[in-house]
Amino acid sequence: MLDFYKNKKVFITGHTGFKGSWLCEILTIAGADITGFSLLPNTDPSLFDIFNIKDKVNSINGDIRDLEKMKRVMCKFKPDIVFHLAAQPIVRESYKNPVYTFETNVMGTVNLLESIRNCESVRSVVNITTDKVYKNNEWDWGYRENEKLNGFDPYSNSKSCSELVTSSYNNSFFKHNSNVSLSTARAGNVIGGGDFSIDRIIPDCVRAIIKGEDIVLRNPYSIRPYQHVFEPLNAYLLIAQQQYDDKSIEGSYNVGPNEEGCITTGNLADMFCESWGTVNWINKAEINAVHEAEFLKLDCSKIKNIIGWHPKMNIDKAVKLTVEWTKAYFSGENIKKVSEEQIKAYFAGKNINKSSIKNRI
């Protein structure tokens, strides 16, 4: 599949973020010609800097709320494929800054699609949203792509709106008399090496360990679909590839783990602590905490049947691979080599669940 991307011109919004940096690294290995459009990294350290992405791609410092700048950059680059990852992605932050969240996640999507409408080179577009776009009924089965969209909090709702914007633009401008294939991908919670974001369980665990503090969980009983970051990135790449020449592939796709990957935050923390060794977590629920979904699961039958995508990695391996990368980074190993090894092992089609894990301190 990665051979398809050799010499393809790929435009990525949000290329300075966690997912975006891994996507740039994977596509660089594949030989793609990449232009990224994003704000500067908002964490220190950042995976973007660790990978030296700015030296590998045409990196543009831009805000997706700036329509004219995005149009200029895209029209000059003339991409074949577009991945839209830029967003305000944190639920709790969306309660603090709802206006910015909606401006970025809704009007940012409008601006991207308007830029594509004015760029005749584009053939394939994937807008990455979230599993939180659905009206959450807290039921025991997975949501399907035809379920009602109505996220509760400002972040989730802004992503629901991004889905509706995408559908409207597709129906109005791209579905007929256009070479553009346009899909959305609704991914579950991701983990992996190099995530330094706030309010995410694994980065919070790592920060506590590095500082010698207790690992504190504010909601250990909430259930989420957890998966390694390579899994959704593989799905995005497959969707973009297959719809490039087959417009019938376009649509909305859930991207989540198999049943065993839908676990509580406490279970995930247990697995992390066991893999890391000699650490534990404590339960410290916040008083008057903002609303967050307690139970969330995805039905991924559609992408499995149409695209042929299936998770390659179980949750145990996902945690161990994350710990492996993190220990390698903090112990000063050649993290670029470790990262490339992980990428090549995954995309080479090896049985990633049975490959050995090195003992790193």
C-alpha positions, -999 to 999 in steps of 0.1 A, spaced: 0 0 0 28 25 8 42 20 -27 12 39 -39 23 70 -21 58 72 -38 60 106 -55 24 115 -47 18 151 -36 2 150 -2 -12 180 18 -16 175 55 -32 199 80 -22 194 116 12 178 106 28 192 137 6 172 161 10 136 174 -9 118 146 3 143 120 40 138 128 37 100 126 18 103 93 46 126 79 72 101 90 54 72 74 48 90 42 84 102 41 96 66 43 71 59 15 87 86 -7 58 111 -8 61 148 -15 45 164 15 33 199 23 21 205 59 -1 233 70 -4 238 108 2 259 139 35 253 156 37 223 180 18 230 212 39 207 234 75 206 245 90 182 237 71 175 205 72 145 181 74 170 152 108 183 166 120 148 176 115 136 140 128 168 125 97 170 103 105 205 92 136 192 74 116 165 56 85 183 44 75 217 32 62 229 65 39 259 65 30 277 97 -6 284 92 -40 286 110 -68 267 93 -91 296 102 -72 316 76 -90 308 44 -69 330 21 -36 317 33 -47 280 30 -60 286 -5 -27 302 -16 -6 274 -2 -28 246 -16 -31 261 -50 6 266 -52 14 230 -41 -13 214 -62 -17 182 -41 -31 149 -52 -42 138 -18 -53 157 13 -55 146 50 -72 169 74 -60 164 109 -58 199 123 -82 205 152 -87 216 188 -88 179 200 -92 181 238 -127 177 254 -119 196 286 -102 224 267 -134 228 246 -153 236 278 -128 264 285 -126 277 250 -158 267 231 -156 296 206 -121 287 195 -130 250 194 -159 256 170 -140 282 149 -112 257 144 -131 225 140 -160 237 120 -148 268 100 -114 251 97 -132 223 78 -151 248 57 -119 266 48 -101 233 39 -130 221 16 -133 256 0 -96 255 -7 -100 221 -23 -129 234 -44 -105 259 -58 -77 234 -65 -83 211 -95 -54 188 -88 -70 171 -57 -83 136 -62 -87 121 -27 -95 137 7 -98 122 41 -112 144 70 -103 128 103 -129 134 130 -136 113 161 -156 85 176 -173 112 198 -194 125 169 -223 103 178 -252 111 201 -239 90 230 -267 68 245 -243 50 267 -254 17 253 -234 -16 252 -230 -20 215 -209 -2 190 -221 29 170 -225 25 133 -219 51 106 -257 57 101 -263 65 138 -274 101 148 -246 127 151 -249 150 181 -218 152 203 -224 164 238 -195 187 247 -182 215 225 -153 194 211 -175 164 202 -203 186 188 -178 206 167 -166 174 152 -202 163 145 -206 197 127 -174 190 107 -190 157 95 -221 176 84 -200 203 67 -181 175 48 -214 159 37 -228 192 25 -197 201 5 -196 167 -10 -233 168 -20 -231 204 -33 -197 204 -51 -179 171 -53 -203 142 -57 -212 149 -93 -190 163 -121 -159 162 -99 -128 140 -96 -126 146 -59 -134 116 -36 -142 127 -1 -144 106 31 -144 111 69 -128 87 94 -141 85 129 -113 71 150 -112 59 186 -87 69 213 -51 64 202 -19 57 221 17 55 210 51 68 215 57 105 212 23 117 225 30 146 249 -5 161 249 -23 172 280 -54 154 294 -45 120 277 -40 90 299 -7 76 287 11 110 285 -2 119 319 12 85 332 46 92 317 47 128 331 39 115 366 67 88 363 93 113 351 84 137 379 84 109 405 47 116 413 17 94 417 -2 85 386 -37 100 391 -68 88 372 -98 111 373 -122 86 357 -108 51 358 -142 34 350 -149 51 316 -148 27 287 -131 37 254 -119 20 222 -81 23 226 -58 15 197 -22 22 187 -17 52 165 -5 31 135 -39 15 133 -60 46 123 -31 60 102 -31 28 82 -69 31 78 -66 68 66 -39 58 41 -60 29 28 -91 50 24 -73 77 5 -56 52 -17 -87 31 -26 -110 61 -33 -83 78 -54 -95 59 -85 -128 46 -72 -152 72 -61 -177 46 -49 -154 40 -19 -160 75 -4 -181 77 27 -178 78 65 -158 51 82 -155 41 119 -119 32 128 -115 13 161 -101 -18 178 -116 -52 181 -138 -60 211 -108 -66 234 -95 -31 228 -126 -15 244 -115 -13 280 -117 10 310 -92 38 316 -82 19 347 -75 -13 327 -53 7 303 -34 22 332 -30 -13 348 -15 -26 315 8 5 312 21 1 348 27 -36 344 46 -30 311 66 -2 326 73 -19 359 73 -7 396 46 19 392 10 21 402 -19 45 399 -45 60 423 -81 69 418 -88 106 424 -121 117 408 -125 154 403 -153 172 422 -178 188 397 -159 174 368 -172 184 333 -193 158 315 -175 131 295 -189 99 280 -187 69 303 -191 42 276 -181 44 239 -176 17 214 -175 16 176 -188 -10 151 -161 -11 124 -179 -36 101 -181 -11 72 -144 -4 69 -135 -40 72 -159 -51 45 -154 -22 20 -118 -12 25 -104 -45 39 -89 -28 69 -85 -48 101 -66 -40 133 -32 -57 133 -24 -50 169 -40 -61 202 -42 -37 231 -15 -55 250 9 -51 222 -2 -14 216 7 -6 252 41 -25 251 50 -7 218 42 26 235 63 18 265 91 6 243 92 39 224 89 60 256 116 43 275 139 45 245 133 82 242 139 90 279 170 68 280 186 87 252 185 59 226 184 66 188 147 73 188 146 78 150 159 43 145 134 29 171 106 47 153 116 35 119 118 -1 132 83 1 146 69 16 114 86 -10 91 75 -39 113 39 -28 113 36 -19 76 57 -49 65 27 -71 75 46 -90 102 27 -105 131 32 -74 153 15 -91 183 42 -117 185 73 -97 178 98 -93 206 99 -63 229 134 -51 239 141 -46 276 146 -8 279 150 11 312 
